[in-house]
Amino acid sequence: MPNKTHEKIPKQIHEFAIPVHRSIIKRDLWLGIPFIPLIILLFISIVIVLGAEQWTFLFASLIIWFILRRITKDDEWLLDISISSLIQSEEYR
């Protein structure tokens, strides 16, 4: 037996959509990647370049940044989920 109350609702109400601004849906990215991976990359780069005086690591950190930016372009949450799963991996063993 079909639901009679559904038939009484006008079709216009079912097609109604609320516009949502893009800034509410999209997350804030710093230099194209999330904040935590950016801080980790900057910290490792500063330690290696200044501490070990390996100036060629600046070029390597730019390549790593470009790779992280391409990954983030497809999925904005992948880096955060990967980092949190690495941190919490010992809780599930």
N, C-alpha and C positions, 0 to 999 in steps of 0.2 A: 504494500500500500504506500503510495507516494506521500511525501510530507507536504501537507496543505499549507503550512505556514511559510514555507519557502516560496511557494507560488505567489503569495500575496506581496512579497517584497518587490518593489520596482527594480527593473534591470539597471537603472542608473546607479543605484547604490552599490551594486556588485562591481561596477567598473570604476568606481571612484578611487583615486589614488592621491596620496599626499606628497607633494614635491619635497624632496630632502636635498639640502645644499650639499655640494660635493665635499666641502671641507669637513663635514660631520662624518662622512663615510670613509674618506681617505685618511691615512695616518701621516703624521709629520715625520719627514725623513731629513736627515742632516747629510748634505753632500750626496744625496741619493741612496743612503743606507740608513738603517735604524741607529739610534743613539748608542746603545751598548756595544754593538760590533765596531762602530766608529771609534769609540773610546779605547777599546781593546787594541785595535789596529794602530791608533796613534801612540798608545803607551808602549807597545812592543817596538814600533818604529823608533821612538825617541830613545828607548833603552839601548837598542842595538846600534843606532847611528852615533849617539853620544858616548855610550859606555864602551862599546867595542870598537868604535871608530870605523865602522864598516859603512862608508858613504854610498856604496853601491846598493845598499838595502833600500835607499830612497826610491830607486827605480823599481825594485821588487815590491815595495809597499804600494806604489802606484798601480802596478799590475794587479796586486791583490785587491785593491780598492775597486778597480775596474771590473774584476770578476764578481766581487760582492754586489756591485751596483747592477750588473746584468742579472744576477740571481734575484735581487730584490725587485727588479722590474717585473718579473713573472709572478713572484709571490712575496708580498711584503712581510709576511709573518714567519717565513722559513728560517731566517737567521735567529730570531728570538726563540723560536721553538727548539731549534737545534742546540742553542746554548743552554737553555733551561733543561733539556733532556740530558745533556752531558753533566750538568751540575747535579741533577736528581737521580742519576743512573744507579748510584749505590743504594738508594732506598728500596729498589725493587729486586735486589739480588737475594 
